[in-house]
Amino acid sequence: MRFLKITYRFHAVRRMFERNITELEVIEGLQAGKIVEDYPMDQPYPSRLILGLVSGRPLHIVVADAMDVQQTIVITVYEPDLEIWEPGFEVRRKS
């Protein structure tokens, strides 16, 4: 997967700190990750949810590509929860 210059929203940095997720882990997760959901109607930029496995740790990374400024923006990062996601963390559980 190819990414532009990576920047982080304040929310993402705060969540990374709270969840003990490093920038290196985010980059590794993005590079080896798989798109599990697309959000084409998000504003101001379409975004997507990427599942990356980093040293066996699953990470969900929400990013948007801001083509006008040539940046991939990391919106948030978290470890998916099996109460919300099916095993494998690619499909949401049905309510």
CNS distance restraints for C-alpha pairs under 8 A (distance, minus, plus):
assign (resid   1 and name CA) (resid  30 and name CA) 7.42 0.50 0.50
assign (resid   1 and name CA) (resid  31 and name CA) 5.92 0.50 0.50
assign (resid   1 and name CA) (resid  32 and name CA) 7.38 0.50 0.50
assign (resid   1 and name CA) (resid  33 and name CA) 7.59 0.50 0.50
assign (resid   2 and name CA) (resid  31 and name CA) 7.51 0.50 0.50
assign (resid   3 and name CA) (resid  65 and name CA) 7.99 0.50 0.50
assign (resid   3 and name CA) (resid  71 and name CA) 7.85 0.50 0.50
assign (resid   3 and name CA) (resid  72 and name CA) 6.09 0.50 0.50
assign (resid   4 and name CA) (resid  65 and name CA) 7.44 0.50 0.50
assign (resid   4 and name CA) (resid  70 and name CA) 5.86 0.50 0.50
assign (resid   4 and name CA) (resid  71 and name CA) 4.92 0.50 0.50
assign (resid   4 and name CA) (resid  72 and name CA) 5.12 0.50 0.50
assign (resid   5 and name CA) (resid  70 and name CA) 6.54 0.50 0.50
assign (resid   5 and name CA) (resid  71 and name CA) 4.68 0.50 0.50
assign (resid   5 and name CA) (resid  72 and name CA) 5.81 0.50 0.50
assign (resid   6 and name CA) (resid  71 and name CA) 5.74 0.50 0.50
assign (resid   6 and name CA) (resid  72 and name CA) 4.77 0.50 0.50
assign (resid   6 and name CA) (resid  73 and name CA) 5.88 0.50 0.50
assign (resid   6 and name CA) (resid  74 and name CA) 7.11 0.50 0.50
assign (resid   7 and name CA) (resid  71 and name CA) 6.62 0.50 0.50
assign (resid   7 and name CA) (resid  72 and name CA) 6.21 0.50 0.50
assign (resid   7 and name CA) (resid  73 and name CA) 4.94 0.50 0.50
assign (resid   7 and name CA) (resid  74 and name CA) 6.16 0.50 0.50
assign (resid   8 and name CA) (resid  12 and name CA) 6.07 0.50 0.50
assign (resid   8 and name CA) (resid  13 and name CA) 6.46 0.50 0.50
assign (resid   8 and name CA) (resid  73 and name CA) 5.60 0.50 0.50
assign (resid   8 and name CA) (resid  74 and name CA) 4.76 0.50 0.50
assign (resid   8 and name CA) (resid  75 and name CA) 6.52 0.50 0.50
assign (resid   9 and name CA) (resid  13 and name CA) 6.54 0.50 0.50
assign (resid   9 and name CA) (resid  73 and name CA) 6.85 0.50 0.50
assign (resid   9 and name CA) (resid  74 and name CA) 6.14 0.50 0.50
assign (resid   9 and name CA) (resid  75 and name CA) 5.45 0.50 0.50
assign (resid   9 and name CA) (resid  76 and name CA) 7.57 0.50 0.50
assign (resid  10 and name CA) (resid  14 and name CA) 6.18 0.50 0.50
assign (resid  11 and name CA) (resid  15 and name CA) 6.15 0.50 0.50
assign (resid  11 and name CA) (resid  75 and name CA) 6.78 0.50 0.50
assign (resid  11 and name CA) (resid  76 and name CA) 6.39 0.50 0.50
assign (resid  12 and name CA) (resid  16 and name CA) 5.96 0.50 0.50
assign (resid  12 and name CA) (resid  74 and name CA) 6.46 0.50 0.50
assign (resid  12 and name CA) (resid  75 and name CA) 5.35 0.50 0.50
assign (resid  12 and name CA) (resid  76 and name CA) 4.15 0.50 0.50
assign (resid  12 and name CA) (resid  77 and name CA) 6.04 0.50 0.50
assign (resid  13 and name CA) (resid  17 and name CA) 6.19 0.50 0.50
assign (resid  13 and name CA) (resid  76 and name CA) 7.78 0.50 0.50
assign (resid  14 and name CA) (resid  18 and name CA) 6.23 0.50 0.50
assign (resid  15 and name CA) (resid  19 and name CA) 5.93 0.50 0.50
assign (resid  15 and name CA) (resid  76 and name CA) 6.89 0.50 0.50
assign (resid  15 and name CA) (resid  77 and name CA) 6.65 0.50 0.50
assign (resid  15 and name CA) (resid  78 and name CA) 7.35 0.50 0.50
assign (resid  16 and name CA) (resid  20 and name CA) 5.75 0.50 0.50
assign (resid  16 and name CA) (resid  21 and name CA) 4.69 0.50 0.50
assign (resid  16 and name CA) (resid  22 and name CA) 6.55 0.50 0.50
assign (resid  16 and name CA) (resid  76 and name CA) 7.91 0.50 0.50
assign (resid  16 and name CA) (resid  77 and name CA) 6.38 0.50 0.50
assign (resid  16 and name CA) (resid  78 and name CA) 7.47 0.50 0.50
assign (resid  17 and name CA) (resid  21 and name CA) 6.35 0.50 0.50
assign (resid  17 and name CA) (resid  22 and name CA) 7.67 0.50 0.50
assign (resid  19 and name CA) (resid  78 and name CA) 7.16 0.50 0.50
assign (resid  21 and name CA) (resid  25 and name CA) 6.45 0.50 0.50
assign (resid  21 and name CA) (resid  26 and name CA) 7.30 0.50 0.50
assign (resid  21 and name CA) (resid  77 and name CA) 8.00 0.50 0.50
assign (resid  22 and name CA) (resid  26 and name CA) 6.43 0.50 0.50
assign (resid  23 and name CA) (resid  27 and name CA) 6.22 0.50 0.50
assign (resid  24 and name CA) (resid  28 and name CA) 6.08 0.50 0.50
assign (resid  25 and name CA) (resid  29 and name CA) 5.94 0.50 0.50
assign (resid  25 and name CA) (resid  54 and name CA) 6.29 0.50 0.50
assign (resid  26 and name CA) (resid  30 and name CA) 6.11 0.50 0.50
assign (resid  26 and name CA) (resid  59 and name CA) 7.97 0.50 0.50
assign (resid  26 and name CA) (resid  61 and name CA) 7.39 0.50 0.50
assign (resid  26 and name CA) (resid  77 and name CA) 7.74 0.50 0.50
assign (resid  27 and name CA) (resid  31 and name CA) 6.14 0.50 0.50
assign (resid  28 and name CA) (resid  32 and name CA) 6.24 0.50 0.50
assign (resid  28 and name CA) (resid  33 and name CA) 7.99 0.50 0.50
assign (resid  28 and name CA) (resid  52 and name CA) 7.55 0.50 0.50
assign (resid  28 and name CA) (resid  54 and name CA) 6.61 0.50 0.50
assign (resid  29 and name CA) (resid  33 and name CA) 5.28 0.50 0.50
assign (resid  29 and name CA) (resid  51 and name CA) 7.13 0.50 0.50
assign (resid  29 and name CA) (resid  52 and name CA) 4.02 0.50 0.50
assign (resid  29 and name CA) (resid  53 and name CA) 5.88 0.50 0.50
assign (resid  29 and name CA) (resid  54 and name CA) 5.88 0.50 0.50
assign (resid  29 and name CA) (resid  59 and name CA) 6.88 0.50 0.50
assign (resid  29 and name CA) (resid  61 and name CA) 7.77 0.50 0.50
assign (resid  30 and name CA) (resid  34 and name CA) 7.96 0.50 0.50
assign (resid  30 and name CA) (resid  50 and name CA) 6.99 0.50 0.50
assign (resid  30 and name CA) (resid  51 and name CA) 7.88 0.50 0.50
assign (resid  30 and name CA) (resid  52 and name CA) 6.19 0.50 0.50
assign (resid  30 and name CA) (resid  61 and name CA) 7.49 0.50 0.50
assign (resid  31 and name CA) (resid  52 and name CA) 7.99 0.50 0.50
assign (resid  32 and name CA) (resid  52 and name CA) 6.11 0.50 0.50
assign (resid  32 and name CA) (resid  53 and name CA) 7.43 0.50 0.50
assign (resid  33 and name CA) (resid  50 and name CA) 5.86 0.50 0.50
assign (resid  33 and name CA) (resid  51 and name CA) 5.24 0.50 0.50
assign (resid  33 and name CA) (resid  52 and name CA) 4.08 0.50 0.50
assign (resid  33 and name CA) (resid  53 and name CA) 6.98 0.50 0.50
assign (resid  34 and name CA) (resid  50 and name CA) 5.32 0.50 0.50
assign (resid  34 and name CA) (resid  51 and name CA) 5.26 0.50 0.50
assign (resid  34 and name CA) (resid  52 and name CA) 6.48 0.50 0.50
assign (resid  35 and name CA) (resid  48 and name CA) 6.74 0.50 0.50
assign (resid  35 and name CA) (resid  49 and name CA) 5.80 0.50 0.50
assign (resid  35 and name CA) (resid  50 and name CA) 4.38 0.50 0.50
assign (resid  35 and name CA) (resid  51 and name CA) 6.34 0.50 0.50
assign (resid  36 and name CA) (resid  48 and name CA) 7.66 0.50 0.50
assign (resid  36 and name CA) (resid  49 and name CA) 5.75 0.50 0.50
assign (resid  36 and name CA) (resid  50 and name CA) 5.73 0.50 0.50
assign (resid  36 and name CA) (resid  51 and name CA) 6.51 0.50 0.50
assign (resid  36 and name CA) (resid  90 and name CA) 5.48 0.50 0.50
assign (resid  36 and name CA) (resid  91 and name CA) 7.48 0.50 0.50
assign (resid  37 and name CA) (resid  48 and name CA) 5.64 0.50 0.50
assign (resid  37 and name CA) (resid  49 and name CA) 5.07 0.50 0.50
assign (resid  37 and name CA) (resid  50 and name CA) 7.26 0.50 0.50
assign (resid  38 and name CA) (resid  46 and name CA) 7.93 0.50 0.50
assign (resid  38 and name CA) (resid  47 and name CA) 6.27 0.50 0.50
assign (resid  38 and name CA) (resid  48 and name CA) 4.32 0.50 0.50
assign (resid  38 and name CA) (resid  49 and name CA) 6.37 0.50 0.50
assign (resid  39 and name CA) (resid  46 and name CA) 5.79 0.50 0.50
assign (resid  39 and name CA) (resid  47 and name CA) 5.08 0.50 0.50
assign (resid  39 and name CA) (resid  48 and name CA) 5.47 0.50 0.50
assign (resid  40 and name CA) (resid  45 and name CA) 7.93 0.50 0.50
assign (resid  40 and name CA) (resid  46 and name CA) 4.47 0.50 0.50
assign (resid  40 and name CA) (resid  47 and name CA) 6.22 0.50 0.50
assign (resid  40 and name CA) (resid  48 and name CA) 7.79 0.50 0.50
assign (resid  41 and name CA) (resid  45 and name CA) 7.86 0.50 0.50
assign (resid  41 and name CA) (resid  46 and name CA) 5.79 0.50 0.50
assign (resid  42 and name CA) (resid  46 and name CA) 4.74 0.50 0.50
assign (resid  42 and name CA) (resid  47 and name CA) 6.21 0.50 0.50
assign (resid  45 and name CA) (resid  64 and name CA) 5.95 0.50 0.50
assign (resid  45 and name CA) (resid  65 and name CA) 6.62 0.50 0.50
assign (resid  45 and name CA) (resid  66 and name CA) 6.19 0.50 0.50
assign (resid  46 and name CA) (resid  64 and name CA) 5.83 0.50 0.50
assign (resid  46 and name CA) (resid  65 and name CA) 7.10 0.50 0.50
assign (resid  47 and name CA) (resid  62 and name CA) 6.87 0.50 0.50
assign (resid  47 and name CA) (resid  63 and name CA) 5.47 0.50 0.50
assign (resid  47 and name CA) (resid  64 and name CA) 4.12 0.50 0.50
assign (resid  47 and name CA) (resid  65 and name CA) 6.93 0.50 0.50
assign (resid  48 and name CA) (resid  62 and name CA) 5.68 0.50 0.50
assign (resid  48 and name CA) (resid  63 and name CA) 5.67 0.50 0.50
assign (resid  48 and name CA) (resid  64 and name CA) 6.48 0.50 0.50
assign (resid  49 and name CA) (resid  60 and name CA) 6.50 0.50 0.50
assign (resid  49 and name CA) (resid  61 and name CA) 5.71 0.50 0.50
assign (resid  49 and name CA) (resid  62 and name CA) 4.53 0.50 0.50
assign (resid  49 and name CA) (resid  63 and name CA) 6.64 0.50 0.50
assign (resid  50 and name CA) (resid  59 and name CA) 7.99 0.50 0.50
assign (resid  50 and name CA) (resid  60 and name CA) 5.59 0.50 0.50
assign (resid  50 and name CA) (resid  61 and name CA) 5.11 0.50 0.50
assign (resid  50 and name CA) (resid  62 and name CA) 6.24 0.50 0.50
assign (resid  50 and name CA) (resid  63 and name CA) 7.72 0.50 0.50
assign (resid  51 and name CA) (resid  58 and name CA) 6.82 0.50 0.50
assign (resid  51 and name CA) (resid  59 and name CA) 5.71 0.50 0.50
assign (resid  51 and name CA) (resid  60 and name CA) 4.78 0.50 0.50
assign (resid  51 and name CA) (resid  61 and name CA) 6.50 0.50 0.50
assign (resid  51 and name CA) (resid  89 and name CA) 7.39 0.50 0.50
assign (resid  51 and name CA) (resid  90 and name CA) 7.17 0.50 0.50
assign (resid  52 and name CA) (resid  58 and name CA) 5.85 0.50 0.50
assign (resid  52 and name CA) (resid  59 and name CA) 5.21 0.50 0.50
assign (resid  52 and name CA) (resid  60 and name CA) 6.48 0.50 0.50
assign (resid  52 and name CA) (resid  61 and name CA) 7.55 0.50 0.50
assign (resid  53 and name CA) (resid  57 and name CA) 5.33 0.50 0.50
assign (resid  53 and name CA) (resid  58 and name CA) 4.52 0.50 0.50
assign (resid  53 and name CA) (resid  59 and name CA) 6.14 0.50 0.50
assign (resid  54 and name CA) (resid  58 and name CA) 6.38 0.50 0.50
assign (resid  54 and name CA) (resid  59 and name CA) 7.30 0.50 0.50
assign (resid  57 and name CA) (resid  79 and name CA) 7.80 0.50 0.50
assign (resid  58 and name CA) (resid  79 and name CA) 5.95 0.50 0.50
assign (resid  58 and name CA) (resid  80 and name CA) 6.91 0.50 0.50
assign (resid  58 and name CA) (resid  89 and name CA) 7.76 0.50 0.50
assign (resid  59 and name CA) (resid  77 and name CA) 6.81 0.50 0.50
assign (resid  59 and name CA) (resid  78 and name CA) 5.69 0.50 0.50
assign (resid  59 and name CA) (resid  79 and name CA) 4.74 0.50 0.50
assign (resid  59 and name CA) (resid  80 and name CA) 6.50 0.50 0.50
assign (resid  60 and name CA) (resid  77 and name CA) 5.64 0.50 0.50
assign (resid  60 and name CA) (resid  78 and name CA) 5.35 0.50 0.50
assign (resid  60 and name CA) (resid  79 and name CA) 5.98 0.50 0.50
assign (resid  60 and name CA) (resid  80 and name CA) 6.22 0.50 0.50
assign (resid  61 and name CA) (resid  74 and name CA) 7.09 0.50 0.50
assign (resid  61 and name CA) (resid  75 and name CA) 7.60 0.50 0.50
assign (resid  61 and name CA) (resid  76 and name CA) 5.98 0.50 0.50
assign (resid  61 and name CA) (resid  77 and name CA) 4.53 0.50 0.50
assign (resid  61 and name CA) (resid  78 and name CA) 6.72 0.50 0.50
assign (resid  62 and name CA) (resid  74 and name CA) 6.03 0.50 0.50
assign (resid  62 and name CA) (resid  75 and name CA) 5.40 0.50 0.50
assign (resid  62 and name CA) (resid  76 and name CA) 5.38 0.50 0.50
assign (resid  62 and name CA) (resid  77 and name CA) 6.42 0.50 0.50
assign (resid  63 and name CA) (resid  72 and name CA) 6.52 0.50 0.50
assign (resid  63 and name CA) (resid  73 and name CA) 5.36 0.50 0.50
assign (resid  63 and name CA) (resid  74 and name CA) 4.53 0.50 0.50
assign (resid  63 and name CA) (resid  75 and name CA) 5.48 0.50 0.50
assign (resid  63 and name CA) (resid  76 and name CA) 7.46 0.50 0.50
assign (resid  64 and name CA) (resid  72 and name CA) 5.68 0.50 0.50
assign (resid  64 and name CA) (resid  73 and name CA) 5.17 0.50 0.50
assign (resid  64 and name CA) (resid  74 and name CA) 6.77 0.50 0.50
assign (resid  64 and name CA) (resid  75 and name CA) 7.33 0.50 0.50
assign (resid  65 and name CA) (resid  70 and name CA) 7.46 0.50 0.50
assign (resid  65 and name CA) (resid  71 and name CA) 5.92 0.50 0.50
assign (resid  65 and name CA) (resid  72 and name CA) 4.43 0.50 0.50
assign (resid  65 and name CA) (resid  73 and name CA) 6.17 0.50 0.50
assign (resid  66 and name CA) (resid  70 and name CA) 5.79 0.50 0.50
assign (resid  66 and name CA) (resid  71 and name CA) 5.16 0.50 0.50
assign (resid  66 and name CA) (resid  72 and name CA) 6.05 0.50 0.50
assign (resid  66 and name CA) (resid  73 and name CA) 7.04 0.50 0.50
assign (resid  67 and name CA) (resid  71 and name CA) 6.41 0.50 0.50
assign (resid  80 and name CA) (resid  84 and name CA) 7.56 0.50 0.50
assign (resid  80 and name CA) (resid  85 and name CA) 6.82 0.50 0.50
assign (resid  80 and name CA) (resid  89 and name CA) 6.51 0.50 0.50
assign (resid  81 and name CA) (resid  85 and name CA) 5.99 0.50 0.50
assign (resid  81 and name CA) (resid  89 and name CA) 7.93 0.50 0.50
assign (resid  82 and name CA) (resid  86 and name CA) 6.07 0.50 0.50
assign (resid  82 and name CA) (resid  87 and name CA) 6.55 0.50 0.50
assign (resid  82 and name CA) (resid  89 and name CA) 7.42 0.50 0.50
assign (resid  83 and name CA) (resid  93 and name CA) 7.51 0.50 0.50
assign (resid  84 and name CA) (resid  92 and name CA) 5.87 0.50 0.50
assign (resid  84 and name CA) (resid  93 and name CA) 5.48 0.50 0.50
assign (resid  85 and name CA) (resid  89 and name CA) 5.19 0.50 0.50
assign (resid  85 and name CA) (resid  90 and name CA) 7.02 0.50 0.50
assign (resid  85 and name CA) (resid  91 and name CA) 5.78 0.50 0.50
assign (resid  85 and name CA) (resid  92 and name CA) 4.35 0.50 0.50
assign (resid  85 and name CA) (resid  93 and name CA) 5.09 0.50 0.50
assign (resid  86 and name CA) (resid  90 and name CA) 6.91 0.50 0.50
assign (resid  86 and name CA) (resid  91 and name CA) 5.53 0.50 0.50
assign (resid  86 and name CA) (resid  92 and name CA) 5.89 0.50 0.50
assign (resid  86 and name CA) (resid  93 and name CA) 5.53 0.50 0.50
